[in-house]
Amino acid sequence: IALLELLLPLTVGATTVNPTEDDLRDPQRLIQIIDSAGITVMQATPATWQLLLNADWAGRPGLKLLCGGEALPRELADRLLATGAELWNMYGPTETTIWSSVSKVGPVGPITVGRPIANTRMYVVDTELRPVPIGVPGELCIAGDGVALGYFKRPGLTDERFVYSPSGTPAGRLYRTGDLARYRSNGEIECL
């Protein structure tokens, strides 16, 4: 994930700010860095956002918050939105090379992981890897350019998690996340 955080800003001429581990453990130091550096986009886990809010962080209007790595609870999302920030929920296991989907979080409704990003496809399937209807829970699988080749020197686990889809999903190779999800009627994916 460090590749996204370090390199993506540089591709658009932005500056990266890299706090130390000590800075990340001390919410007051982190707040000071956010303010003094004029941070405009910040990526963190829900636990880090909660740490900041628990330290009475007021947020920054216009700050774009990228949240991923753990489930984003509605209560936390509401508190973050109240700071005037723009909040994005990101989803993607390490096996699919950083992020696989993204969703802009609004003030109402369930938190979803949104829709797949470019060159990524996501499927909700049954135990036979067949797509399930909208609204029906199943296992979330990911296909596309970001899917890893497998686990280093772990062929058994690779064979279990990286599979070829049956004809019901035109995906080719899939990564089985093990996460339970469902498609919503608006086309977004909700992790369960």
DRENDRENZA-310354 format. One record per atom (N, C-alpha, C): x, y, z. Coordinates in steps of 0.05 Angstrom, whole numbers, padded with zeros to 5 digits, always signed. Example, Ala and Ser with C-alpha at 12.3 -4.5 7.8 and 13.67 -1.06 7.14 Angstrom:
DRENDRENZA-310354
+00264-00114+00156
+00246-00090+00156
+00264-00066+00156
+00257-00045+00142
+00273-00021+00143
+00258+00001+00157
end
This chain:
DRENDRENZA-310354
+00016-00024+00000
+00000+00000+00000
+00017+00025+00000
+00042+00023+00009
+00059+00046+00009
+00064+00057-00019
+00063+00040-00039
+00067+00049-00066
+00046+00070-00074
+00021+00065-00067
-00001+00084-00073
+00004+00110-00058
+00010+00107-00032
+00013+00131-00016
+00037+00148-00023
+00059+00135-00032
+00083+00149-00038
+00085+00159-00067
+00077+00142-00086
+00081+00148-00114
+00058+00163-00127
+00033+00156-00121
+00011+00168-00134
+00011+00199-00132
+00016+00210-00108
+00017+00240-00107
+00038+00252-00126
+00060+00238-00128
+00082+00248-00145
+00075+00249-00174
+00057+00231-00183
+00049+00229-00211
+00032+00254-00219
+00021+00268-00200
+00005+00292-00206
+00018+00317-00195
+00044+00315-00188
+00058+00339-00179
+00053+00347-00150
+00041+00329-00135
+00036+00335-00107
+00060+00328-00090
+00058+00335-00065
+00079+00329-00045
+00070+00307-00027
+00087+00290-00019
+00080+00270+00001
+00091+00279+00028
+00076+00273+00049
+00084+00278+00076
+00084+00252+00090
+00107+00244+00102
+00110+00218+00113
+00115+00220+00143
+00095+00218+00160
+00099+00219+00189
+00114+00194+00198
+00128+00197+00220
+00142+00174+00232
+00122+00157+00247
+00131+00133+00255
+00114+00115+00270
+00105+00129+00296
+00123+00143+00309
+00116+00158+00334
+00095+00179+00328
+00097+00193+00305
+00076+00212+00298
+00049+00199+00295
+00049+00175+00283
+00024+00161+00279
+00011+00151+00304
+00027+00147+00325
+00016+00137+00350
+00006+00160+00368
+00015+00184+00362
+00007+00207+00378
-00012+00225+00363
-00038+00224+00369
-00057+00239+00353
-00052+00269+00353
-00042+00280+00375
-00036+00309+00374
-00014+00316+00355
+00007+00300+00353
+00028+00304+00334
+00018+00301+00305
+00001+00281+00301
-00010+00277+00275
-00028+00301+00266
-00044+00310+00284
-00061+00334+00279
-00044+00358+00271
-00022+00361+00286
-00004+00384+00280
+00008+00381+00252
+00015+00357+00244
+00026+00353+00218
+00005+00358+00196
-00019+00349+00200
-00041+00353+00181
-00045+00383+00177
-00045+00398+00198
-00050+00427+00197
-00026+00442+00185
-00002+00437+00196
+00021+00452+00188
+00029+00446+00159
+00025+00422+00150
+00033+00415+00122
+00011+00422+00102
-00012+00430+00112
-00034+00436+00093
-00043+00412+00077
-00046+00390+00091
-00053+00365+00078
-00081+00368+00064
-00083+00358+00039
-00108+00360+00024
-00120+00333+00019
-00104+00311+00020
-00113+00284+00017
-00098+00267+00037
-00113+00250+00052
-00100+00233+00071
-00113+00205+00071
-00096+00185+00070
-00105+00158+00071
-00098+00145+00098
-00118+00133+00110
-00114+00120+00136
-00135+00099+00141
-00130+00082+00161
-00149+00062+00169
-00171+00074+00186
-00194+00061+00189
-00214+00072+00207
-00203+00075+00236
-00185+00058+00244
-00173+00060+00271
-00158+00087+00274
-00143+00095+00254
-00129+00121+00255
-00148+00144+00255
-00169+00143+00238
-00189+00165+00238
-00202+00167+00265
-00209+00144+00277
-00221+00144+00304
-00202+00156+00324
-00176+00149+00323
-00156+00161+00341
-00156+00191+00339
-00157+00202+00315
-00158+00231+00312
-00183+00243+00323
-00206+00231+00317
-00231+00242+00328
-00232+00240+00358
-00222+00219+00370
-00221+00217+00399
-00203+00237+00412
-00185+00249+00396
-00167+00270+00406
-00178+00297+00400
-00204+00298+00394
-00219+00323+00389
-00210+00337+00364
-00201+00322+00344
-00194+00334+00318
-00219+00345+00305
-00218+00370+00297
-00241+00382+00285
-00243+00378+00255
-00221+00366+00243
-00221+00362+00215
-00213+00387+00199
-00214+00385+00173
-00208+00407+00156
-00228+00407+00133
-00244+00428+00130
-00263+00429+00108
-00247+00426+00082
-00258+00409+00064
-00246+00405+00038
-00224+00383+00038
-00217+00373+00061
-00197+00351+00062
-00210+00326+00051
-00196+00312+00034
-00206+00287+00023
-00195+00264+00040
-00213+00249+00052
-00205+00227+00069
-00209+00201+00054
-00187+00185+00052
-00188+00159+00040
-00186+00139+00063
-00206+00121+00065
-00208+00103+00087
-00208+00074+00077
-00190+00058+00087
-00189+00030+00079
-00173+00013+00098
-00171-00012+00092
-00156-00030+00108
-00172-00045+00129
-00196-00034+00136
-00214-00046+00155
-00242-00037+00147
-00262-00050+00159
-00290-00041+00154
-00294-00013+00166
-00309+00003+00151
-00315+00031+00159
-00343+00031+00172
-00345+00035+00198
-00371+00035+00211
-00386+00061+00204
-00413+00059+00202
-00430+00082+00195
-00425+00105+00215
-00424+00099+00241
-00420+00119+00261
-00394+00135+00257
-00373+00122+00250
-00348+00135+00245
-00350+00152+00220
-00362+00141+00199
-00366+00156+00174
-00381+00182+00179
-00403+00180+00195
-00418+00204+00202
-00402+00225+00216
-00385+00216+00235
-00368+00235+00249
-00347+00248+00230
-00336+00232+00212
-00317+00243+00193
-00331+00263+00174
-00354+00256+00164
-00369+00274+00146
-00376+00300+00160
-00380+00299+00186
-00387+00323+00201
-00364+00343+00202
-00340+00334+00196
-00317+00353+00196
-00316+00369+00171
-00333+00364+00152
-00333+00379+00127
-00316+00367+00106
-00306+00343+00111
-00288+00329+00093
-00303+00313+00072
-00290+00306+00051
-00300+00287+00031
-00289+00260+00038
-00306+00240+00041
-00298+00214+00051
-00302+00192+00029
-00281+00177+00025
-00281+00155+00006
-00274+00129+00020
-00290+00108+00016
-00285+00082+00027
-00271+00065+00005
-00248+00054+00012
-00232+00039-00007
-00231+00009+00002
-00232-00009-00017
-00231-00037-00011
-00211-00051-00030
-00195-00069-00019
-00177-00085-00035
-00158-00100-00019
-00159-00126-00020
-00139-00143-00007
-00111-00140-00020
-00091-00145-00004
-00063-00144-00014
-00060-00161-00040
-00074-00183-00041
-00072-00201-00064
-00082-00189-00090
-00095-00166-00089
-00105-00153-00113
-00091-00126-00117
-00068-00123-00107
-00050-00100-00111
-00063-00073-00104
-00065-00068-00079
-00073-00044-00066
-00103-00041-00065
-00116-00027-00083
-00145-00024-00081
-00159-00037-00105
-00184-00047-00100
-00200-00059-00121
-00225-00044-00127
-00236-00030-00107
-00260-00015-00110
-00260+00010-00092
-00278+00029-00099
-00279+00054-00084
-00308+00064-00084
-00315+00078-00062
-00342+00089-00060
-00341+00115-00045
-00353+00136-00056
-00355+00161-00041
-00378+00157-00021
-00372+00163+00004
-00391+00159+00026
-00408+00183+00029
-00434+00179+00029
-00453+00200+00034
-00464+00199+00062
-00482+00218+00069
-00492+00220+00096
-00514+00200+00104
-00524+00185+00085
-00545+00165+00091
-00540+00139+00076
-00553+00118+00086
-00550+00092+00073
-00527+00076+00083
-00526+00051+00073
-00504+00034+00082
-00477+00042+00070
-00456+00035+00084
-00429+00039+00074
-00424+00016+00054
-00417+00023+00030
-00410+00002+00011
-00380+00004+00003
-00371-00016-00011
-00344-00014-00022
-00345-00004-00051
-00369+00003-00060
-00373+00016-00085
-00371-00002-00109
-00357+00008-00129
-00354-00006-00154
-00324-00011-00160
-00319-00031-00177
-00291-00037-00184
-00277-00013-00197
-00251-00010-00192
-00235+00010-00206
-00228+00000-00233
-00214+00017-00249
-00207+00009-00276
-00191-00017-00277
-00195-00033-00297
-00181-00058-00301
-00186-00079-00279
-00208-00076-00265
-00215-00094-00243
-00244-00103-00247
-00250-00128-00242
-00277-00138-00242
-00283-00152-00216
-00307-00149-00206
-00314-00162-00181
-00340-00178-00185
-00340-00201-00172
-00363-00219-00174
-00371-00228-00146
-00397-00231-00142
-00408-00243-00118
-00418-00271-00127
-00407-00292-00116
-00412-00319-00126
-00421-00338-00104
-00433-00360-00112
-00441-00381-00093
-00417-00400-00090
-00422-00422-00076
-00400-00441-00070
-00389-00455-00095
-00404-00454-00117
-00395-00466-00142
-00383-00445-00161
-00378-00421-00150
-00367-00398-00164
-00386-00388-00186
-00412-00391-00183
-00432-00381-00202
-00442-00354-00191
-00446-00334-00208
-00456-00308-00199
-00483-00312-00185
-00487-00297-00163
-00513-00298-00149
-00529-00273-00158
-00556-00274-00155
-00572-00250-00162
-00566-00226-00144
-00574-00203-00154
-00572-00178-00138
-00586-00182-00112
-00573-00174-00090
-00584-00175-00063
-00579-00201-00049
-00569-00222-00063
-00564-00248-00050
-00535-00248-00041
-00530-00256-00016
-00502-00257-00006
-00486-00280-00019
-00461-00275-00022
-00442-00295-00033
-00414-00286-00027
-00395-00302-00037
-00367-00295-00033
-00358-00275-00054
-00344-00255-00046
-00333-00234-00064
-00308-00244-00077
-00307-00244-00103
-00283-00252-00118
-00275-00229-00136
-00249-00227-00141
-00238-00204-00156
-00221-00215-00179
-00224-00203-00202
-00209-00210-00226
-00198-00184-00238
-00178-00187-00255
-00167-00163-00269
-00137-00161-00267
-00127-00139-00277
-00098-00134-00279
-00084-00134-00252
-00097-00127-00231
-00083-00125-00205
-00081-00151-00189
-00094-00172-00199
-00093-00197-00183
-00065-00209-00184
-00055-00216-00161
-00028-00227-00158
-00027-00255-00171
-00003-00265-00175
+00001-00291-00187
-00003-00313-00166
-00001-00307-00141
-00005-00327-00120
+00013-00320-00096
+00015-00339-00078
+00032-00336-00054
+00059-00348-00058
+00079-00335-00049
+00107-00344-00052
+00111-00370-00037
+00119-00391-00052
+00125-00417-00041
+00102-00429-00024
+00077-00423-00032
+00054-00434-00019
+00034-00444-00040
+00041-00464-00055
+00025-00473-00077
-00003-00482-00069
-00006-00495-00046
-00032-00504-00037
-00051-00481-00032
-00041-00461-00018
-00058-00437-00012
-00063-00422-00038
-00044-00420-00056
-00048-00407-00082
-00070-00421-00097
-00070-00448-00098
-00090-00463-00112
-00118-00459-00100
-00119-00455-00074
-00145-00452-00060
-00157-00424-00065
-00140-00403-00065
-00150-00376-00066
-00150-00363-00094
-00132-00372-00112
-00131-00362-00139
-00141-00384-00158
-00165-00380-00168
-00178-00401-00183
-00187-00391-00210
-00193-00410-00228
-00204-00402-00254
-00234-00405-00252
-00247-00385-00263
-00276-00384-00260
-00290-00403-00279
-00313-00413-00271
-00329-00429-00290
-00341-00411-00311
-00355-00422-00330
-00365-00406-00352
-00385-00384-00343
-00396-00386-00319
-00416-00366-00310
-00404-00339-00305
-00378-00337-00301
-00365-00311-00298
-00343-00309-00318
-00345-00290-00336
-00324-00289-00358
-00299-00275-00348
-00290-00283-00324
-00268-00268-00312
-00240-00281-00317
-00240-00306-00324
-00214-00320-00325
-00205-00327-00297
-00183-00315-00288
-00172-00321-00262
-00185-00303-00241
-00192-00315-00218
-00205-00300-00196
-00189-00303-00171
-00190-00282-00154
-00180-00284-00127
-00204-00287-00109
-00206-00308-00094
-00228-00312-00075
-00221-00298-00049
-00235-00276-00042
-00228-00260-00019
-00236-00273+00007
-00257-00290+00006
-00267-00301+00031
-00287-00282+00045
-00290-00258+00034
-00309-00239+00045
-00337-00244+00035
-00356-00242+00052
-00385-00245+00045
-00394-00217+00036
-00408-00217+00013
-00417-00191+00002
-00443-00196-00014
-00455-00173-00023
-00477-00175-00041
-00478-00150-00059
-00488-00154-00083
-00492-00131-00100
-00518-00117-00092
-00517-00091-00091
-00542-00075-00086
-00555-00069-00112
-00579-00060-00112
-00594-00055-00137
-00581-00031-00152
-00566-00014-00139
-00553+00008-00153
-00526+00000-00165
-00518-00026-00163
-00493-00035-00175
-00469-00034-00157
-00473-00023-00133
-00451-00022-00114
-00450-00048-00098
-00426-00054-00087
-00422-00078-00071
-00422-00071-00042
-00437-00086-00026
-00438-00083+00003
-00425-00107+00016
-00403-00102+00031
-00391-00124+00046
-00407-00130+00071
-00411-00155+00076
-00428-00164+00099
-00411-00175+00121
end
